[in-house]
């Protein structure tokens, strides 16, 4: 069972992530630009130690399938982050986006948002009923838990700060307008429409999915911020820059 954490609004989480970036920029006398210097922030400013290990063996939990369920862990009393070795970007460069998000989840989200609850009760187990006290084990299967959602949202705000994302978006699209998947019926709206493309495979047309189309738009920004296209797409959707459909599309089409 997870230890309960108080509710936090998305705005409060984003404000703390922005505060961390501002604190780091002031302390290091630098201007923060994408990609966010995450390891420098965590290691040199927050004084956290980052290690790689086989997290399933570390906690004595069986690995099911080829993908890890335990992506990382935070040891509060040791100021130490352990990331599953499968995410090591030096060994697997394709995992750099997933690695940076997991690192921001641990060192940003859990350390900044949840450390106080452990410190208030250091004799008890951490946020999860895990084998080791004073630790948070972050499992892919627990992403809907409140503490995990908070840490995920924090990671998103830390790696893709609102102001920097809007600035990059306006560079990529000088019109500054949001993009929306082209609706089935013509409706009036202020957005720029994105048509779904199709590929011919073995004589058959395979239409692009909505997620693939949104990822296609997000990919250049994902590369700039060193995050996965999925992470950037979700951030852009949360910021209202990417839309799956025109708001109230069905009402507008009937007008």
Residue pairs with C-beta under 8 A, 6 or more apart in sequence:
1 128
1 129
2 127
2 128
2 129
2 142
2 145
2 146
2 147
3 117
3 124
3 125
3 126
3 127
3 128
3 147
4 146
5 113
5 114
5 117
5 127
5 146
5 147
5 150
7 146
8 113
8 150
10 153
10 238
13 113
13 150
13 153
13 154
13 157
14 153
14 157
14 162
16 112
16 113
16 154
17 108
17 112
17 154
17 157
17 158
17 161
18 157
18 161
18 162
20 41
20 108
20 112
20 158
21 32
21 36
21 41
21 158
21 161
23 45
24 30
24 32
24 40
24 41
24 45
25 31
25 32
27 45
28 40
28 44
28 45
32 161
32 164
33 164
34 164
34 168
34 224
34 225
34 226
35 100
35 159
35 224
35 225
35 226
36 158
36 159
36 161
36 225
36 226
38 100
38 103
38 104
38 107
38 158
38 159
39 50
39 103
41 107
42 48
42 50
42 81
42 103
42 107
42 108
43 49
43 50
46 79
46 107
46 111
47 79
48 79
48 80
48 81
48 107
48 111
49 78
49 79
49 80
49 81
50 80
50 81
50 83
50 103
50 107
51 80
51 81
51 82
51 83
52 82
52 83
52 84
52 85
52 87
52 88
53 82
53 83
53 84
53 85
54 84
54 85
55 68
55 70
55 71
55 72
55 73
55 82
55 83
55 84
55 85
55 137
56 62
56 63
56 68
56 69
56 70
56 84
58 73
58 82
59 70
59 73
59 130
59 131
59 132
59 137
60 131
61 69
61 70
61 131
63 69
67 86
67 140
68 84
68 86
68 87
68 140
69 139
69 140
69 141
70 84
70 137
70 138
70 139
70 140
71 83
71 84
71 87
71 98
71 102
71 105
71 138
71 139
71 140
72 81
72 82
72 83
72 84
72 87
72 102
72 103
72 105
72 106
72 138
73 81
73 82
73 106
73 135
73 136
73 137
73 138
74 80
74 81
74 106
74 107
74 110
74 111
74 135
74 136
74 138
75 81
75 82
75 132
75 134
75 135
76 111
76 115
76 118
76 119
76 126
76 134
76 135
76 136
77 118
77 122
77 134
78 134
81 103
81 106
81 107
83 99
83 102
83 103
83 106
84 102
85 91
86 92
86 95
87 95
87 98
87 99
87 102
88 95
88 99
89 95
89 96
89 99
89 100
96 226
97 222
97 226
97 227
97 228
97 229
97 231
98 228
100 159
100 226
100 227
101 155
101 156
101 159
101 227
101 228
101 231
102 138
102 155
104 154
104 155
104 158
104 159
105 138
105 151
105 152
105 154
105 155
106 136
106 138
106 151
108 151
108 154
108 155
108 158
109 150
109 151
109 152
109 153
109 154
109 155
110 127
110 136
110 138
110 147
110 151
112 154
113 147
113 150
113 151
113 154
114 127
114 136
114 147
114 150
114 151
117 127
118 126
118 127
118 134
122 134
123 133
124 133
125 133
125 134
126 132
126 133
126 134
126 135
126 136
126 137
127 136
127 147
128 135
128 136
128 137
128 142
130 136
130 137
136 147
138 148
138 151
142 148
143 149
143 152
156 231
156 234
156 235
156 238
159 225
159 226
159 227
159 231
160 225
160 227
160 231
160 232
160 235
162 239
164 225
165 221
165 225
165 235
165 236
165 239
165 241
166 239
166 241
168 221
168 224
168 225
169 176
169 221
169 236
169 241
170 176
172 220
172 221
173 179
173 192
175 192
177 190
177 191
177 192
178 190
178 191
178 192
178 240
178 241
178 242
178 243
179 191
179 192
179 193
179 194
179 217
179 241
179 242
179 243
180 189
180 191
180 192
180 193
180 194
180 242
180 243
180 244
180 245
180 246
181 193
181 194
181 196
181 210
181 213
181 214
181 243
181 244
181 245
182 193
182 194
182 195
182 196
183 193
183 245
183 246
183 249
183 253
185 249
185 253
186 253
187 246
187 249
187 252
187 253
188 252
189 246
189 247
189 252
191 243
191 246
194 213
194 214
194 217
196 207
196 208
196 209
196 210
196 213
197 207
197 208
197 213
198 205
198 206
198 207
198 208
199 205
199 206
199 208
200 206
208 216
210 244
211 233
214 233
214 236
214 237
214 242
214 244
215 229
215 230
215 233
217 233
217 236
217 242
218 229
218 232
218 233
218 236
218 242
219 229
219 232
221 232
221 236
222 228
222 229
222 231
222 232
222 233
225 232
227 235
233 242
236 242
237 243
237 244
246 252
